[in-house]
Amino acid sequence: MHPLIKYFSHFTTFTPEEEKAILDSMTIVHLKKDDVILKENDVDQSTFFVVKGLVRKHKLVDGNDLTLD
């Protein structure tokens, strides 16, 4: 079972057809440490799910790299 379907199964159930439709509609992207998902002021209509790892939101302010909430 795909990790995302497994996660969602804690909240709802899917038929095999629904699971296939969800997985077929997704684009799976593997990122490495320090890869950028979005840059400041970027607008994107995508939804991102982190299956494994962490995401850090940060901004440069006066030359200082600040981690944001």
ZAZARO-449246 format. One record per residue: residue in one letter; chain; x, z, y of N, C-alpha, C, O in turn. Coordinates in pm, 1 decimal. Atoms other than C-alpha are relative to their C-alpha. Last residue first. Layout:
type, mol, nu, nw, nv, cau, caw, cav, cu, cw, cv, ou, ow, ov
A, A, X, Z, Y, X, Z, Y, X, Z, Y, X, Z, Y
...
***
This chain:
type, mol, nu, nw, nv, cau, caw, cav, cu, cw, cv, ou, ow, ov
D, A, 101.0, -50.6, 93.5, 653.8, 1148.8, 2905.9, -68.3, -111.9, -72.1, -156.2, -87.6, -154.7
L, A, 133.6, -26.1, -55.4, 957.7, 984.6, 3065.8, -92.1, 54.2, -107.9, -63.0, 42.3, -226.9
T, A, 101.3, 13.9, 103.2, 1327.5, 998.3, 2968.8, -133.9, 43.3, 58.3, -144.2, 150.7, 117.5
L, A, 93.5, -110.4, 20.9, 1543.7, 952.7, 3277.5, -98.1, -32.7, -111.7, -157.8, -140.3, -112.7
D, A, 90.6, 43.7, 105.7, 1854.4, 730.5, 3291.4, -90.5, 117.9, -36.1, -46.7, 212.5, -101.6
N, A, 16.7, -95.7, 110.3, 2017.8, 819.3, 3622.9, -104.5, -51.6, -98.3, -211.9, -96.4, -58.0
G, A, -112.2, 8.1, 92.9, 2146.2, 544.3, 3853.7, -7.8, 95.7, -116.8, 79.4, 94.6, -203.7
D, A, -124.2, -31.1, -71.6, 1908.4, 641.5, 4135.5, 120.5, 3.9, -94.4, 207.2, 90.3, -81.2
V, A, 33.7, -48.7, -134.0, 1618.3, 633.4, 3890.2, 130.2, 44.2, 65.6, 196.3, 137.0, 19.0
L, A, -116.3, -29.4, -83.1, 1658.4, 428.3, 3573.2, -47.3, 40.0, 139.1, -119.8, -34.8, 204.7
K, A, -7.0, 73.6, -125.0, 1351.7, 458.0, 3351.7, 128.5, 38.9, 71.4, 171.0, 154.3, 66.3
H, A, -95.4, -48.7, -99.2, 1275.3, 576.2, 3000.6, 6.1, -93.2, 119.7, -44.7, -205.2, 116.1
K, A, 41.3, 60.1, -126.3, 1017.0, 561.3, 2725.6, 92.3, 55.4, 107.4, 99.4, 176.6, 127.8
R, A, -34.5, -76.0, -119.6, 1174.9, 635.4, 2388.2, -42.9, -79.3, 121.4, -10.3, -197.3, 134.2
V, A, -0.1, 84.1, -119.1, 1024.6, 515.5, 2064.0, 29.4, 90.7, 118.8, -25.8, 200.1, 130.7
L, A, 45.5, -56.7, -126.0, 1103.4, 681.6, 1733.0, 1.9, -105.3, 109.5, 74.5, -204.4, 101.4
G, A, -93.1, -11.2, -111.2, 1149.3, 583.4, 1371.4, -66.2, 58.7, 123.0, -173.9, 117.7, 115.5
K, A, -114.0, -86.2, 30.4, 921.7, 452.7, 1097.7, 92.0, 1.5, 121.8, 123.6, -103.6, 177.5
V, A, 16.3, -46.0, 137.4, 576.9, 295.7, 1113.1, 111.8, 97.3, -36.1, 90.0, 194.2, -108.7
V, A, -132.3, -32.9, 51.2, 565.3, 258.6, 1490.3, -19.7, 60.3, -138.5, -77.4, 168.2, -152.3
F, A, 3.1, -116.5, 87.7, 241.7, 85.2, 1576.8, 140.8, 21.0, -51.9, 202.2, -70.9, -106.1
F, A, -116.4, -26.9, 82.6, 231.1, -152.6, 1871.7, -22.4, 125.6, -81.5, -72.2, 225.5, -29.7
T, A, 2.6, -140.6, 38.8, -77.8, -305.9, 2026.6, 115.8, 21.0, -95.5, 135.3, -57.0, -188.7
S, A, -22.5, -42.2, 137.7, -31.9, -635.1, 2204.7, -20.7, 149.8, -16.3, -16.2, 226.4, 79.9
Q, A, 130.9, -26.0, 59.8, -187.3, -750.4, 2532.1, 11.5, 50.6, -143.4, -89.7, 68.9, -211.0
D, A, 13.1, 56.2, 133.5, 141.5, -726.9, 2720.3, -135.6, 39.5, -56.1, -182.4, 150.9, -32.9
V, A, 139.0, -15.6, 42.2, 222.5, -671.0, 3085.1, -12.6, -69.9, -134.6, 27.2, -185.4, -149.7
D, A, 49.8, 98.0, 96.0, 584.9, -613.9, 3179.6, -145.0, 31.1, -32.6, -184.5, 147.5, -39.7
N, A, 90.0, 98.2, -62.2, 631.0, -402.3, 3494.7, -41.9, -113.4, -93.0, -116.3, -201.9, -50.7
E, A, 83.8, -47.6, -109.8, 920.5, -205.6, 3341.5, -72.1, -117.8, 63.9, -13.1, -223.2, 87.7
K, A, -75.2, -40.1, -118.3, 1052.1, -372.7, 3028.5, -98.5, 44.5, 108.0, -216.9, 11.1, 103.9
L, A, 50.4, 49.4, -127.7, 869.6, -380.2, 2697.1, 90.3, 49.9, 111.6, 143.2, 160.9, 105.4
I, A, 132.4, 53.7, 32.8, 987.2, -343.3, 2337.2, -61.5, -63.6, 124.3, -102.8, -179.5, 121.6
V, A, 102.6, -25.8, -101.9, 1359.5, -302.8, 2408.7, -130.9, -64.7, -44.6, -133.6, -181.6, -83.2
D, A, 79.0, 119.2, -30.5, 1609.4, -274.7, 2123.7, -110.5, 38.3, 97.0, -161.3, 150.4, 93.1
D, A, -26.3, 54.5, -134.4, 1829.6, 35.3, 2163.5, -66.2, -135.2, 25.8, -49.3, -190.4, 134.5
K, A, -21.8, -97.8, -105.3, 1819.4, 120.1, 1791.2, 41.4, -73.6, 127.5, 122.7, -166.0, 124.6
K, A, -115.3, -86.9, 18.8, 1712.3, -179.1, 1586.3, 6.9, 98.6, 116.1, -58.7, 79.9, 218.5
L, A, -88.7, -17.1, -114.5, 1371.1, -340.1, 1572.1, 114.9, 92.9, -36.0, 102.8, 178.7, -123.5
H, A, -98.2, -103.7, 30.1, 1176.0, -479.2, 1279.7, 97.4, 6.1, 116.0, 163.1, -92.8, 148.6
V, A, -127.4, 17.2, -68.8, 866.9, -671.7, 1386.2, 90.0, 117.3, -36.0, 48.4, 232.8, -26.8
I, A, -88.6, -113.5, 23.2, 558.2, -713.9, 1172.8, 135.5, -31.4, 60.9, 196.1, -134.7, 32.5
T, A, -135.8, 51.8, 1.8, 304.2, -954.2, 1316.5, 90.3, 120.5, -13.4, 91.4, 207.4, 73.8
M, A, -113.4, -69.6, -59.9, -41.0, -839.8, 1222.7, 126.2, -85.1, -3.8, 146.4, -167.3, -93.2
S, A, 7.3, 14.0, -145.2, -358.4, -1043.3, 1166.0, 120.3, 61.9, 71.4, 136.8, 44.5, 192.2
D, A, -18.3, 140.9, -37.6, -287.4, -1101.1, 796.1, 0.8, -19.1, 151.0, 59.2, -115.4, 200.8
L, A, -140.4, 36.2, 20.9, -240.0, -726.0, 743.6, 28.9, -144.1, 39.2, 136.5, -173.5, 91.3
I, A, -83.0, -77.0, -93.3, -575.8, -643.6, 898.8, 145.2, -43.6, -12.2, 210.2, -74.2, 87.7
A, A, 24.7, 52.8, -134.4, -758.3, -923.8, 715.3, 86.7, 71.5, 103.3, 141.2, 7.9, 193.5
K, A, -65.7, 130.3, -11.3, -596.6, -824.5, 383.6, -17.3, -57.5, 139.7, 77.8, -112.0, 195.7
E, A, -144.8, -23.5, -1.6, -696.7, -460.7, 427.8, 74.5, -131.2, 19.2, 166.7, -139.7, 100.3
E, A, -32.4, -52.6, -133.5, -1050.3, -570.0, 517.4, 149.8, 27.4, 12.3, 210.8, -4.1, 114.5
E, A, 11.0, 112.4, -94.0, -1074.1, -787.3, 203.5, 35.5, 44.0, 141.9, 101.4, -29.6, 215.4
P, A, -120.0, 83.9, 13.7, -945.0, -501.8, -14.0, -1.1, -119.5, 97.2, 103.8, -160.8, 146.6
T, A, 12.1, 82.2, 120.2, -1222.7, -287.6, 130.4, 130.5, -79.2, -13.4, 204.9, -92.9, 83.7
F, A, 8.8, 144.4, -16.6, -1109.4, -34.5, 383.8, -25.7, -64.5, -134.7, 22.7, -17.5, -237.7
T, A, -34.5, 77.7, 119.1, -1157.7, 339.6, 403.7, -20.3, -148.0, 30.4, -104.2, -185.5, 112.4
T, A, 105.6, 91.1, 42.5, -1144.5, 559.5, 711.5, 42.8, -69.0, -129.4, 157.0, -54.9, -173.3
F, A, 113.0, -3.3, -92.6, -948.0, 836.4, 881.5, -117.3, -85.4, -44.8, -231.0, -60.6, -4.7
H, A, 31.9, -140.7, -26.6, -666.5, 927.4, 640.5, -127.7, 12.7, 82.8, -188.4, 119.7, 86.6
S, A, 88.0, -47.1, 107.7, -679.7, 566.5, 518.6, -28.8, 149.8, 11.2, -118.1, 200.5, -56.7
F, A, 140.5, 12.7, -39.6, -540.5, 464.0, 857.9, -94.5, 55.0, -106.1, -205.8, 96.7, -74.2
Y, A, 25.6, -91.5, -112.4, -197.3, 601.6, 760.7, -148.0, -3.8, 39.2, -211.5, 100.8, 52.7
K, A, -3.0, -136.0, 55.2, -200.2, 424.8, 421.8, -30.5, 102.9, 109.1, -106.8, 196.8, 86.4
I, A, 128.2, -15.5, 69.3, -304.2, 100.4, 592.1, -8.4, 140.4, -58.8, -113.6, 204.1, -52.9
L, A, 102.0, -9.5, -104.5, -7.7, 140.5, 827.3, -139.6, 16.7, -60.4, -219.8, 95.4, -10.1
P, A, 0.6, -131.4, -66.0, 231.5, 222.6, 543.3, -106.7, 15.0, 107.9, -161.2, 124.0, 125.6
H, A, -76.2, 6.8, -125.2, 131.0, -90.8, 345.0, -9.0, 134.9, 72.2, -115.7, 196.3, 73.6
M, A, 84.9, 0.0, -117.8, 0.0, 0.0, 0.0, 89.5, 0.0, 124.1, 187.1, 74.6, 131.8
***
